[in-house]
Amino acid sequence: MDKLGLSFREELVMSILWDGGADGMSCMEVMEQVEKRYGLTYRDTTVYTFLKNLVEKGYAVKKKVRLTVYAPNADKPREEYIRQRTDEMIDIWFDGDKEKLISYLKSR
């Protein structure tokens, strides 16, 4: 199983970047969205660390305009990440059997 290497908090930030689009977002914009969407307040240094990690892992790109903005890497689309994470979850919780997942979801 391929470990994607994103922490839960990095996934939250990456979701914000994907929604923000190719123009990118500043660290402050990301911080505002993290608080607005998830009710989490982080220092700018913490969010910079998340963003730096996402760039290092290839999920985001850093752009210098007048200020630095971060955008999703076009080579790592949201759909691909969701598919990989879903496959990983199915492997872990449903022994790799998609029918078991579907049965579980129907029973809820």
C-alpha positions as CSV (number, residue, x, y, z in Angstrom):
1,M,0.0,0.0,0.0
2,D,1.4,3.4,-1.0
3,K,1.5,5.8,1.9
4,L,0.5,9.3,0.6
5,G,2.3,11.0,3.4
6,L,-0.2,13.9,4.2
7,S,-1.2,14.5,7.8
8,F,-4.8,15.2,8.6
9,R,-4.1,18.9,9.0
10,E,-2.2,19.0,5.7
11,E,-5.2,17.4,4.1
12,L,-7.4,20.2,5.5
13,V,-5.0,22.8,4.1
14,M,-4.8,21.0,0.7
15,S,-8.5,20.9,0.5
16,I,-8.6,24.7,0.9
17,L,-5.9,25.1,-1.8
18,W,-7.8,22.9,-4.2
19,D,-10.9,24.9,-3.7
20,G,-8.9,28.1,-4.0
21,G,-7.9,27.2,-7.6
22,A,-4.8,27.8,-9.7
23,D,-4.4,31.5,-8.8
24,G,-3.3,30.5,-5.3
25,M,-3.8,31.8,-1.8
26,S,-1.6,33.6,0.6
27,C,-0.9,32.1,4.0
28,M,-3.2,34.6,5.6
29,E,-6.1,33.5,3.3
30,V,-5.4,29.9,4.1
31,M,-5.4,30.7,7.8
32,E,-8.8,32.5,7.5
33,Q,-10.3,29.6,5.6
34,V,-9.0,27.0,8.2
35,E,-10.7,29.0,10.9
36,K,-13.9,29.6,8.9
37,R,-14.4,26.0,7.7
38,Y,-13.0,24.0,10.5
39,G,-13.0,26.3,13.5
40,L,-9.2,25.8,14.0
41,T,-6.9,28.7,14.8
42,Y,-3.2,28.3,14.0
43,R,-0.3,30.7,14.2
44,D,1.1,31.8,10.8
45,T,4.2,29.8,11.5
46,T,2.2,26.6,11.8
47,V,0.3,27.3,8.6
48,Y,3.6,28.1,6.8
49,T,4.9,24.7,8.0
50,F,1.9,22.9,6.5
51,L,2.3,24.8,3.2
52,K,6.0,24.2,3.1
53,N,5.4,20.4,3.7
54,L,2.8,20.4,0.9
55,V,5.3,22.0,-1.5
56,E,8.0,19.5,-0.5
57,K,5.6,16.6,-1.0
58,G,4.6,17.9,-4.5
59,Y,1.0,18.7,-3.7
60,A,1.3,22.5,-3.8
61,V,3.4,25.0,-5.7
62,K,4.8,28.2,-4.3
63,K,4.4,31.3,-6.5
64,K,5.9,34.7,-5.9
65,V,3.6,37.5,-7.1
66,R,3.7,40.6,-5.0
67,L,3.3,38.3,-2.1
68,T,3.8,34.6,-1.9
69,V,0.8,32.5,-2.8
70,Y,0.3,28.8,-2.8
71,A,-1.7,26.8,-5.3
72,P,-2.5,23.2,-6.0
73,N,0.0,21.4,-8.1
74,A,-1.8,20.6,-11.4
75,D,0.1,17.2,-11.4
76,K,-1.7,16.2,-8.2
77,P,-5.4,16.7,-8.8
78,R,-8.0,16.4,-6.0
79,E,-9.7,13.5,-7.7
80,E,-6.5,11.4,-7.9
81,Y,-5.9,12.1,-4.2
82,I,-9.4,11.1,-3.2
83,R,-9.2,7.9,-5.2
84,Q,-5.9,7.0,-3.6
85,R,-7.2,7.7,-0.1
86,T,-10.4,5.9,-0.7
87,D,-8.5,2.8,-2.0
88,E,-6.3,3.0,1.0
89,M,-9.3,3.2,3.4
90,I,-11.0,0.3,1.6
91,D,-7.8,-1.8,1.9
92,I,-7.6,-1.0,5.7
93,W,-11.2,-1.2,6.8
94,F,-12.9,-3.5,4.2
95,D,-10.1,-5.9,3.3
96,G,-9.8,-4.3,-0.2
97,D,-13.4,-5.3,-1.0
98,K,-15.4,-2.3,-2.4
99,E,-18.7,-4.3,-2.1
100,K,-18.1,-4.4,1.7
101,L,-17.9,-0.6,1.7
102,I,-21.0,-0.3,-0.4
103,S,-22.9,-2.7,1.9
104,Y,-21.7,-0.7,4.9
105,L,-22.8,2.6,3.4
106,K,-26.2,1.2,2.6
107,S,-26.7,-0.1,6.1
108,R,-26.3,3.4,7.6
